[in-house]
Amino acid sequence: MKLLHKLADWYFSKRTLPYWCILLLDSACVFIGGFLGCTIAYGFSWMFSHPFRVVAGLLLSLVLFIVFFRIFHTYSGIIRFSSFVDLQKVGLASFFGSLCTLILGLLFSTFVPSSVNYVLFPGVVSCLVLFLSSTLMMWLVRVIVKRVFETFNLEGAIPVAIYGTKAGG
């Protein structure tokens, strides 16, 4: 019980939001965006008739996205420094993850026989929807996390007025 209390104190502390929590939220956004992309590009009937292909393709795509999340450091400073630059990093990581998913899917469909090619879906429409929907969801998550943190982190705050900038401040 004491360990659970310490874990909850660490997790909900005002100093940090764990990187893995942001990574899980971003991964969920990518997964939902991938399902949305498959549904729009191929339809519900295709998705439910090929569940292994959809899930395996999304997991492989998720690995590519996580690589770009790591390259662009999309998970760091979400509470303190969440700004346009952070949203730009998320957009770039999502763009390159979607582009690599598309390229890998096209390579699979070109060089792997169709009887074996059941992992990736090489659709431009599905990758475009994956990019747009996952990017928008990740942006929304960051805005919501930032707003919730600011809402609950006002206790003990001292109102301050800053007059001037740099040396004149």
Backbone as CSV, one residue per row, in Angstrom:
resi,resn,N_x,N_y,N_z,CA_x,CA_y,CA_z,C_x,C_y,C_z
1,MET,0.826,-1.194,0.000,0.000,0.000,0.000,0.866,1.253,0.000
2,LYS,1.982,1.185,0.744,2.887,2.320,0.810,3.542,2.575,-0.553
3,LEU,3.873,1.508,-1.267,4.460,1.633,-2.594,3.477,2.270,-3.569
4,LEU,2.220,1.880,-3.476,1.181,2.454,-4.330,1.007,3.948,-4.045
5,HIS,1.073,4.320,-2.788,0.964,5.734,-2.414,2.149,6.538,-2.958
6,LYS,3.350,6.004,-2.850,4.535,6.685,-3.378,4.460,6.815,-4.900
7,LEU,3.985,5.764,-5.563,3.850,5.796,-7.017,2.832,6.848,-7.450
8,ALA,1.711,6.937,-6.746,0.696,7.939,-7.059,1.217,9.345,-6.798
9,ASP,1.970,9.544,-5.708,2.557,10.858,-5.440,3.531,11.255,-6.532
10,TRP,4.352,10.319,-6.973,5.308,10.614,-8.041,4.590,10.915,-9.345
11,TYR,3.596,10.102,-9.677,2.894,10.254,-10.948,2.122,11.568,-11.012
12,PHE,1.485,11.960,-9.926,0.674,13.168,-9.928,1.404,14.372,-9.342
13,SER,2.717,14.294,-9.235,3.454,15.428,-8.691,3.417,16.596,-9.665
14,LYS,3.664,17.779,-9.143,3.626,18.988,-9.968,4.916,19.184,-10.734
15,ARG,5.935,18.420,-10.419,7.224,18.618,-11.054,7.341,17.908,-12.393
16,THR,6.585,16.847,-12.605,6.847,16.034,-13.782,5.585,15.392,-14.322
17,LEU,5.570,15.155,-15.600,4.597,14.286,-16.240,5.440,13.244,-16.959
18,PRO,5.329,11.996,-16.581,6.251,10.985,-17.100,6.253,10.918,-18.628
19,TYR,7.459,10.704,-19.162,7.618,10.598,-20.607,6.784,9.451,-21.169
20,TRP,6.748,8.355,-20.438,6.034,7.193,-20.947,4.542,7.470,-21.046
21,CYS,4.031,8.356,-20.185,2.612,8.705,-20.245,2.313,9.463,-21.545
22,ILE,3.160,10.412,-21.891,3.001,11.151,-23.141,3.187,10.216,-24.325
23,LEU,4.146,9.296,-24.235,4.363,8.332,-25.312,3.147,7.430,-25.501
24,LEU,2.525,7.012,-24.409,1.314,6.192,-24.512,0.157,6.974,-25.132
25,LEU,0.001,8.235,-24.748,-1.048,9.057,-25.339,-0.805,9.263,-26.831
26,ASP,0.444,9.547,-27.203,0.770,9.717,-28.618,0.566,8.423,-29.392
27,SER,0.933,7.301,-28.803,0.744,6.008,-29.463,-0.734,5.700,-29.668
28,ALA,-1.549,6.039,-28.676,-2.994,5.845,-28.820,-3.545,6.713,-29.941
29,CYS,-3.046,7.942,-30.050,-3.482,8.830,-31.139,-3.114,8.250,-32.498
30,VAL,-1.910,7.703,-32.613,-1.473,7.097,-33.878,-2.325,5.868,-34.195
31,PHE,-2.586,5.061,-33.189,-3.377,3.848,-33.410,-4.799,4.188,-33.848
32,ILE,-5.421,5.157,-33.183,-6.775,5.569,-33.551,-6.771,6.191,-34.942
33,GLY,-5.764,7.016,-35.227,-5.647,7.607,-36.561,-5.450,6.551,-37.643
34,GLY,-4.707,5.505,-37.329,-4.520,4.413,-38.286,-5.809,3.660,-38.553
35,PHE,-6.576,3.397,-37.497,-7.879,2.747,-37.693,-8.806,3.624,-38.519
36,LEU,-8.776,4.908,-38.256,-9.598,5.834,-39.026,-9.158,5.852,-40.490
37,GLY,-7.850,5.874,-40.727,-7.330,5.849,-42.096,-7.703,4.584,-42.842
38,CYS,-7.606,3.436,-42.170,-7.999,2.164,-42.798,-9.482,2.143,-43.101
39,THR,-10.272,2.659,-42.182,-11.716,2.661,-42.381,-12.104,3.535,-43.570
40,ILE,-11.521,4.716,-43.656,-11.840,5.619,-44.760,-11.327,5.069,-46.091
41,ALA,-10.115,4.520,-46.095,-9.522,4.050,-47.352,-10.111,2.729,-47.834
42,TYR,-10.375,1.807,-46.911,-10.766,0.457,-47.323,-12.166,0.050,-46.897
43,GLY,-12.750,0.726,-45.920,-14.094,0.395,-45.458,-14.093,-0.538,-44.263
44,PHE,-15.236,-0.572,-43.568,-15.384,-1.424,-42.384,-15.281,-2.901,-42.709
45,SER,-15.887,-3.318,-43.797,-15.902,-4.748,-44.124,-14.491,-5.271,-44.357
46,TRP,-13.649,-4.497,-45.028,-12.267,-4.933,-45.265,-11.519,-5.001,-43.943
47,MET,-11.727,-3.992,-43.083,-11.033,-3.981,-41.794,-11.379,-5.182,-40.940
48,PHE,-12.661,-5.535,-40.898,-13.058,-6.654,-40.054,-12.767,-8.003,-40.688
49,SER,-12.552,-8.035,-41.995,-12.168,-9.304,-42.624,-10.660,-9.521,-42.580
50,HIS,-9.889,-8.486,-42.274,-8.423,-8.589,-42.169,-7.930,-7.980,-40.848
51,PRO,-8.390,-8.464,-39.713,-8.003,-7.813,-38.447,-6.516,-7.950,-38.133
52,PHE,-5.902,-9.101,-38.463,-4.471,-9.274,-38.190,-3.648,-8.309,-39.024
53,ARG,-4.010,-8.153,-40.263,-3.274,-7.254,-41.155,-3.352,-5.814,-40.653
54,VAL,-4.510,-5.392,-40.220,-4.679,-4.017,-39.734,-3.863,-3.789,-38.463
55,VAL,-4.000,-4.670,-37.489,-3.297,-4.490,-36.216,-1.788,-4.622,-36.402
56,ALA,-1.343,-5.610,-37.194,0.098,-5.765,-37.431,0.660,-4.557,-38.179
57,GLY,-0.073,-4.063,-39.152,0.374,-2.877,-39.880,0.451,-1.656,-38.988
58,LEU,-0.527,-1.498,-38.110,-0.515,-0.356,-37.196,0.596,-0.469,-36.159
59,LEU,0.873,-1.668,-35.693,1.973,-1.841,-34.743,3.317,-1.551,-35.392
60,LEU,3.483,-1.987,-36.642,4.718,-1.686,-37.364,4.836,-0.186,-37.629
61,SER,3.718,0.445,-37.980,3.715,1.895,-38.177,4.025,2.615,-36.876
62,LEU,3.504,2.094,-35.780,3.730,2.705,-34.477,5.214,2.690,-34.114
63,VAL,5.914,1.628,-34.481,7.361,1.564,-34.235,8.058,2.701,-34.984
64,LEU,7.662,2.915,-36.240,8.244,4.018,-37.022,7.934,5.369,-36.378
65,PHE,6.713,5.547,-35.926,6.334,6.801,-35.279,7.130,7.015,-34.000
66,ILE,7.313,5.970,-33.203,8.058,6.100,-31.948,9.507,6.499,-32.217
67,VAL,10.079,5.991,-33.303,11.439,6.395,-33.677,11.479,7.901,-33.930
68,PHE,10.498,8.421,-34.660,10.484,9.852,-34.942,10.073,10.680,-33.718
69,PHE,9.269,10.120,-32.823,8.982,10.809,-31.568,10.283,10.994,-30.788
70,ARG,11.125,9.976,-30.823,12.408,10.036,-30.116,13.357,11.030,-30.793
71,ILE,13.398,11.009,-32.120,14.290,11.919,-32.849,13.921,13.376,-32.597
72,PHE,12.616,13.686,-32.626,12.161,15.066,-32.478,11.857,15.454,-31.026
73,HIS,12.037,14.542,-30.078,11.787,14.806,-28.651,10.405,15.424,-28.434
74,THR,9.385,14.774,-28.941,8.032,15.313,-28.839,7.446,15.183,-27.437
75,TYR,8.086,14.412,-26.578,7.540,14.125,-25.260,8.148,14.998,-24.169
76,SER,9.165,15.779,-24.470,9.851,16.519,-23.409,9.310,17.934,-23.275
77,GLY,9.163,18.367,-22.046,8.765,19.726,-21.747,7.328,20.051,-22.088
78,ILE,6.456,19.062,-22.094,5.070,19.314,-22.510,4.348,20.246,-21.549
79,ILE,4.700,20.212,-20.277,4.021,21.072,-19.311,4.644,22.463,-19.305
80,ARG,5.949,22.530,-19.230,6.600,23.827,-19.075,6.731,24.589,-20.383
81,PHE,7.019,23.898,-21.470,7.377,24.589,-22.706,6.409,24.334,-23.844
82,SER,5.218,23.853,-23.572,4.270,23.547,-24.630,3.927,24.824,-25.392
83,SER,4.310,24.858,-26.645,4.112,26.055,-27.449,4.013,25.642,-28.912
84,PHE,4.100,26.626,-29.779,4.046,26.362,-31.203,5.211,25.473,-31.648
85,VAL,6.371,25.637,-31.040,7.532,24.825,-31.392,7.262,23.356,-31.079
86,ASP,6.633,23.095,-29.941,6.278,21.723,-29.575,5.288,21.137,-30.573
87,LEU,4.298,21.924,-30.960,3.325,21.449,-31.938,3.985,21.207,-33.292
88,GLN,4.969,22.021,-33.629,5.706,21.830,-34.882,6.510,20.523,-34.838
89,LYS,7.136,20.228,-33.711,7.880,18.971,-33.568,6.953,17.771,-33.720
90,VAL,5.777,17.853,-33.116,4.799,16.771,-33.224,4.378,16.588,-34.680
91,GLY,4.117,17.700,-35.369,3.726,17.634,-36.770,4.808,17.018,-37.646
92,LEU,6.063,17.391,-37.406,7.167,16.831,-38.188,7.348,15.339,-37.910
93,ALA,7.287,14.957,-36.643,7.424,13.543,-36.306,6.293,12.731,-36.924
94,SER,5.093,13.261,-36.884,3.947,12.574,-37.471,4.069,12.495,-38.991
95,PHE,4.543,13.564,-39.607,4.720,13.571,-41.064,5.726,12.509,-41.489
96,PHE,6.884,12.491,-40.846,7.913,11.526,-41.232,7.507,10.096,-40.894
97,GLY,6.798,9.905,-39.791,6.290,8.569,-39.470,5.296,8.086,-40.512
98,SER,4.397,8.969,-40.952,3.423,8.606,-41.990,4.110,8.358,-43.322
99,LEU,5.098,9.195,-43.653,5.826,9.031,-44.913,6.582,7.704,-44.940
100,CYS,7.239,7.369,-43.845,7.960,6.084,-43.785,6.988,4.907,-43.821
101,THR,5.826,5.064,-43.213,4.802,4.020,-43.287,4.364,3.812,-44.736
102,LEU,4.142,4.900,-45.449,3.745,4.811,-46.850,4.846,4.172,-47.695
103,ILE,6.079,4.611,-47.520,7.195,4.068,-48.300,7.386,2.591,-47.998
104,LEU,7.344,2.217,-46.720,7.503,0.813,-46.354,6.359,-0.031,-46.911
105,GLY,5.144,0.508,-46.876,4.003,-0.204,-47.447,4.141,-0.387,-48.951
106,LEU,4.617,0.647,-49.647,4.832,0.529,-51.094,5.938,-0.461,-51.419
107,LEU,6.996,-0.466,-50.613,8.073,-1.437,-50.819,7.583,-2.864,-50.593
108,PHE,6.793,-3.062,-49.545,6.232,-4.385,-49.276,5.356,-4.844,-50.429
109,SER,4.501,-3.955,-50.931,3.580,-4.355,-51.998,4.308,-4.582,-53.313
110,THR,5.470,-3.967,-53.508,6.224,-4.131,-54.746,7.100,-5.376,-54.725
111,PHE,7.806,-5.593,-53.625,8.818,-6.643,-53.598,8.404,-7.929,-52.904
112,VAL,7.329,-7.915,-52.174,6.882,-9.117,-51.470,5.669,-9.669,-52.201
113,PRO,5.639,-10.971,-52.466,4.483,-11.549,-53.164,3.182,-11.289,-52.411
114,SER,2.093,-11.189,-53.145,0.811,-10.832,-52.536,0.324,-11.868,-51.534
115,SER,0.752,-13.109,-51.664,0.330,-14.125,-50.699,0.982,-13.915,-49.333
116,VAL,2.156,-13.263,-49.326,2.855,-13.010,-48.075,2.593,-11.587,-47.580
117,ASN,2.241,-10.692,-48.493,2.065,-9.284,-48.142,0.737,-9.076,-47.425
118,TYR,0.770,-9.235,-46.128,-0.440,-9.020,-45.349,-0.195,-8.125,-44.154
119,VAL,0.964,-7.487,-44.097,1.281,-6.696,-42.923,0.961,-5.218,-43.124
120,LEU,1.426,-4.620,-44.195,1.239,-3.182,-44.383,0.254,-2.880,-45.488
121,PHE,-0.412,-1.771,-45.376,-1.356,-1.327,-46.385,-0.751,-0.112,-47.084
122,PRO,-0.439,-0.214,-48.372,0.282,0.855,-49.067,-0.643,1.900,-49.664
123,GLY,-1.541,2.436,-48.905,-2.486,3.398,-49.447,-2.099,4.824,-49.120
124,VAL,-2.100,5.674,-50.136,-1.807,7.084,-49.928,-2.907,7.710,-49.073
125,VAL,-4.149,7.348,-49.350,-5.274,7.919,-48.596,-5.187,7.513,-47.130
126,SER,-4.914,6.252,-46.865,-4.848,5.802,-45.471,-3.698,6.477,-44.730
127,CYS,-2.557,6.658,-45.381,-1.429,7.326,-44.723,-1.676,8.816,-44.546
128,LEU,-2.386,9.436,-45.478,-2.731,10.850,-45.338,-3.704,11.060,-44.181
129,VAL,-4.701,10.200,-44.080,-5.641,10.287,-42.962,-4.931,9.967,-41.656
130,LEU,-4.018,8.992,-41.683,-3.215,8.669,-40.499,-2.447,9.894,-40.043
131,PHE,-1.794,10.579,-40.965,-1.021,11.770,-40.620,-1.909,12.877,-40.052
132,LEU,-2.965,13.213,-40.775,-3.814,14.327,-40.349,-4.507,14.058,-39.012
133,SER,-5.113,12.894,-38.899,-5.867,12.612,-37.674,-4.955,12.430,-36.461
134,SER,-3.841,11.729,-36.624,-2.949,11.537,-35.474,-2.296,12.850,-35.062
135,THR,-1.930,13.686,-36.021,-1.330,14.978,-35.680,-2.329,15.856,-34.931
136,LEU,-3.539,15.934,-35.433,-4.547,16.754,-34.760,-4.862,16.230,-33.367
137,MET,-4.949,14.911,-33.224,-5.219,14.353,-31.893,-4.067,14.614,-30.930
138,MET,-2.817,14.485,-31.398,-1.674,14.744,-30.519,-1.604,16.215,-30.132
139,TRP,-1.928,17.117,-31.064,-1.985,18.540,-30.726,-3.051,18.785,-29.672
140,LEU,-4.210,18.172,-29.857,-5.304,18.349,-28.905,-4.923,17.815,-27.523
141,VAL,-4.254,16.682,-27.478,-3.812,16.118,-26.204,-2.870,17.081,-25.500
142,ARG,-1.935,17.666,-26.246,-0.997,18.594,-25.622,-1.689,19.841,-25.085
143,VAL,-2.621,20.365,-25.834,-3.348,21.552,-25.372,-4.162,21.215,-24.126
144,ILE,-4.823,20.066,-24.134,-5.629,19.664,-22.974,-4.746,19.420,-21.756
145,VAL,-3.626,18.710,-21.924,-2.731,18.441,-20.795,-2.190,19.749,-20.230
146,LYS,-1.800,20.653,-21.092,-1.278,21.949,-20.640,-2.346,22.730,-19.875
147,ARG,-3.564,22.764,-20.392,-4.652,23.503,-19.737,-5.041,22.876,-18.400
148,VAL,-5.115,21.555,-18.356,-5.466,20.876,-17.103,-4.389,21.115,-16.065
149,PHE,-3.128,21.034,-16.471,-2.046,21.271,-15.528,-2.091,22.702,-15.000
150,GLU,-2.321,23.666,-15.881,-2.388,25.060,-15.441,-3.596,25.304,-14.536
151,THR,-4.688,24.609,-14.793,-5.884,24.774,-13.978,-5.668,24.266,-12.558
152,PHE,-5.040,23.108,-12.414,-4.860,22.507,-11.098,-3.579,22.947,-10.404
153,ASN,-2.741,23.702,-11.062,-1.465,24.098,-10.475,-1.466,25.562,-10.039
154,LEU,-2.611,26.104,-9.688,-2.689,27.499,-9.292,-2.608,27.714,-7.785
155,GLU,-2.665,26.649,-7.008,-2.628,26.826,-5.557,-1.244,27.318,-5.123
156,GLY,-1.243,28.350,-4.349,0.012,28.919,-3.865,0.699,29.822,-4.880
157,ALA,0.081,30.080,-6.018,0.695,30.937,-7.023,0.564,32.395,-6.613
158,ILE,1.614,33.147,-6.848,1.625,34.563,-6.513,1.441,35.349,-7.804
159,PRO,0.434,36.240,-7.845,0.262,37.036,-9.053,1.451,37.980,-9.255
160,VAL,1.941,38.034,-10.482,3.129,38.819,-10.794,2.863,39.623,-12.056
161,ALA,3.343,40.853,-12.072,3.290,41.683,-13.279,4.717,41.924,-13.730
162,ILE,5.020,41.626,-14.984,6.360,41.817,-15.517,6.323,43.056,-16.414
163,TYR,7.206,43.982,-16.089,7.236,45.230,-16.844,8.583,45.292,-17.573
164,GLY,8.550,45.325,-18.907,9.770,45.421,-19.689,10.275,44.053,-20.108
165,THR,11.336,44.055,-20.889,11.944,42.817,-21.350,13.453,42.876,-21.193
166,LYS,14.073,41.740,-21.153,15.525,41.562,-21.044,16.095,42.409,-19.916
167,ALA,17.053,43.283,-20.212,17.725,44.059,-19.155,16.801,45.099,-18.552
168,GLY,15.780,45.547,-19.301,14.848,46.541,-18.775,13.742,45.967,-17.935
169,GLY,13.691,44.610,-17.803,12.596,43.959,-17.086,12.795,43.962,-15.602
